[in-house]
Structures are given as C-alpha cells and as structure tokens.
Amino acid sequence: MRVLVLDGQAPAALAVIQSLGRRGAEVDVVADETGRAARSRYISRRFHGGVPRETAAFGRWVADQVEQTDYDLVVPSAEHSLRVLQQLEPNHAVRSKAVLAPHESVEIALDKTRTRLFGERLALVVPEARLISSSSTDEEPSARYPVVLKTTASQLSVGGQHQYAQPLVARSPAARERFLEDWLSHCDVEEQDFLPGNGWGVECLYEHGELRWHFVHERLHEYPLSGGGSSYRRSVGARPDLLEIAKAVLDGLEWHGVAMVEFRVDEPSGRVTLLEINPRVWGSLPLAISCGVDFPAGLLDVALGRDLDPQPSYRHGWRMRWLTRDLEWMRSNWIADHEDPLLLTRPRLRSVLEWMRVLGGREGWDHVSWRDPVPGLMEVGTLFSRFWRGLAHRFS
C-alpha cells in the first residue's frame, strides 16, 4: 500500500500519516523539513526541494508522481492541494485515487456562498447573508452590529503566498471596512448575521453517494474566541438532528470520500444552523481516530475497492486538545471579558483544571503517541518554549 500525503504542514496530514503508517502503508509526504509531519517515523519519503509551487505545475507534478509510483491513495490535507486537484480533468486518475466527490459538488463545498444557497434549496436553516464583491457598490449593512465577515474561499493566494482568511466578527463600521480593504481585492466577501451558540461537526465517509461512516463532535474551545477552529473538543453520540441534516446535504451532492459538515447550535432556542462543508480531512481528525472511527483507513479501503466495515461504534465523551493552539485559547480566555456575549469564553479556573484530565486518562492530545514520539515531543517542546519565553518577557 503506497500513499501520497499533500500539504504536510497541515495538522490533518500528520493524523493521516500516523493512522495509515500504523496499518503498514508506505507513506510519502510533501512537507517542509521543519514541520512535525516530516519527523514522523511512518514516513517513507519526503518531498520538498524541487516541488513546484505554482498551481498548474504542482498539479502536473502530482500526476507524474502518481504515475511513476502507482500510489493507491492521494490525500489532499488542506484546501490548497484540493484546489490543485480540482484543476485536473473530472475523469483524471489522480482524482480517483484521491477519492474525491464530483467536481461540481466539491466546488459548492469550497464556496461559502454556494454552500449557503445549496442549503436554502434543501430548506435548511442557514445564516442570513449578503455577498459583497469588489465590483459592487457597497453600502452599510442593514443589520445591526455585530456582523460576521467571511471570504467565500478560506485560503487565498496573496502575493504568491497562500493565506488563510480568518472570519471576523465586526463590531463597528471601522472594523468592517478594514476587513474589506484586506480581502475584497482577492475574493468576494459574505456578510452574515451573528449567530449565538457552539460549533458542532458531523464527519462522514461516503462511497459513491452512500453514507458509510459518521462521527459527531462538539467544539469546547474555539480559537479565536469570536469563533473559529477548535483547539479542544469532545466526541458525542450521533445527534439525530445534526446527522439528518448532514446526510441530506451530502446525499444531495452525491458525495464520495470524506467531508465534515459544520453547524452552529444555539441550545436555549434549539436552533441548528448549517455553516460550512469541509470537503477534505479536517483538523480535529485525531479525535475521531482516537475514538474508533479511523477515516484515513476507510479512505484507503475505498480507494483500493475493498468492502468497508459497518459503521464503527465509537467512544462518547472523549476529549482531545491541540496543545499549542489551546495555549493561545487559554491566554485569550484568561484576559477576555466574560460578560461579552460575542465571545465563546468558559470559566477560567475550570479551563485550567481541565488540563489535569490527561493525568486521569480522560483526554488525549493531538498527535502525541508513544509509537510515534517525535512529532508529539516537538509539540510539547513548542508549548514549553512559548511558556518560558512569555515568562521571561513578563519579568524582564
């Protein structure tokens, strides 16, 4: 079994490498030598020097590697490489080995506006929004502040560099204007009403339009505090309401491969809002694998044409933490105004004490594994390095 993992700098890449390496696959990765993924014991070969950065050239390079090595599975670990594969012909062999959904379905998932419109067609609850483009005559938003601003694509090419456009909760016209000045020349921007509640994710593995596996998690810590990716999360039993919506969305897209459907859930009102579709492996993947739903292994089985096992049973209430990202969350949570309704804060002391859960075997840390120790040690080393630098700066 030979696997090529793209975007080795992405957190999901290391989870894929460790999962498939434990199963005996020979894993090659495109990664910088300084990244944690490059230090995994499961890597057979690492590509860095000589790999082209320009989209079309990189696509040809991937196609050449797949032809020369006859990889069984290609894994795009970030939006950049997924968009590269999207440039290939719909019937290209690499797309098949990457276990990708139909071209148009992936395009809908990659574009937040098209995702929202697709949700509306399915009569789902989606955020109230309007699209702002560089060619439109902009007006002040009709809704009262705050408003949420998102670029329609999460990753953009700015000055030849790939940048992630973090959504912004704008509290004032000035903040809104700064966001538009930064991003509107690169991509359209969607302006949404602010939604209260917590983030939830339903992760799925599909095979030619049929749901095979699922996993559900709740985000306990989102960074930044105004809403974003999770740094601390817990597994939850399959909520029928969320699973039904996720299935309706991915069934409608005739999905193939993995995807995570993201929601905002306001528990007091019971309102469930469809936010986005992540059409690739996701950052919180270590939680699903640790709980017993090994999505990378399932992807490899689909790529090889093997029969998938039935839906795995998985552990509920298990928690996992991304160490360095959660340290940033802890710092923000400690100094934040906990009376601010726009921030997803948690009690300070409780959040500190929850770090002790790992001592009782009640949570895990992303990528920390005795069988592949170096990446985890690098993560822990980064954590303590930041702590001591901050302490030295404070008392200097």
C-alpha positions, 0 to 999 in steps of 0.5 A: 500500500503506497500513499501520497500525503499533500500539504504536510504542514497541515495538522490533518496530514500528520493524523493521516500519516500516523493512522495509515503508517500504523496499518503498514502503508508506505507513506510519502509526504510533501512537507517542509523539513521543519514541520512535525509531519516530516519527523514522523517515523511512518514516513517513507519519503519526503518531498520538498526541494524541487516541488513546484509551487505554482498551481498548474505545475504542482498539479502536473507534478502530482500526476507524474508522481502518481504515475511513476509510483502507482500510489493507491491513495492521494490525500489532499490535507488542506484546501490548497492541494484540493484546489490543485486537484480540482484543476485536473480533468473530472475523469483524471486518475489522480482524482480517483485515487484521491477519492474525491466527490464530483467536481461540481459538488466539491466546488459548492463545498469550497464556496461559502456562498454556494454552500449557503444557497445549496442549503436554502434549496434543501430548506435548511436553516442557514445564516442570513447573508449578503455577498459583497464583491469588489465590483459592487457598490457597497453600502452599510449593512442593514443589520445591526452590529455585530456582523460576521465577515467571511471570504467565500474561499478560506485560503487565498493566494496573496502575493504568491503566498497562500493565506488563510482568511480568518472570519471576523466578527465586526463590531463597528463600521471601522472594523468592517471596512478594514476587513474589506480593504484586506480581502475584497481585492482577492475574493468576494466577501459574505456578510452574515448575521451573528449567530449565538451558540457552539460549533458542532461537526458531523464527519462522514465517509461516503462511497459513491453517494452512500453514507458509510461512516459518521462521527459527531463532535462538539467544539469546547474551545474555539480559537479565536474566541469570536469563533473559529477552529477548535483547539479542544473538543469532545466526541458525542453520540450521533445527534439525530438532528445534526446527522439528518441534516448532514446526510441530506446535504451530502446525499444531495451532492452525491458525495464520495470520500470524506467531508465534515459538515459544520453547524452552529447550535444555539441550545436555549432556542434549539436552533441548528444552523448549517455553516460550512462543508469541509470537503477534505480531512479536517483538523480535529481528525485525531479525535475521531481516530482516537475514538474508533472511527479511523477515516484515513483507513476507510479512505484507503479501503475505498480507494483500493475497492475493498468492502468497508466495515459497518459503521464503527461504534465509537467512544462518547465523551472523549476529549482531545486538545491541540496543545499549542493552539489551546495555549493561545485559547487559554491566554485569550480566555484568561484576559477576555471579558466574560460578560461579552456575549460575542465571545465563546469564553468558559470559566477560567479556573475550570479551563485550567483544571481541565488540563489535569484530565490527561493525568486521569486518562480522560483526554488525549492530545493531538498527535502525541503517541508513544509509537510515534514520539517525535512529532508529539515531543516537538509539540510539547517542546513548542508549548514549553518554549512559548511558556518560558519565553512569555515568562521571561518577557513578563519579568524582564 
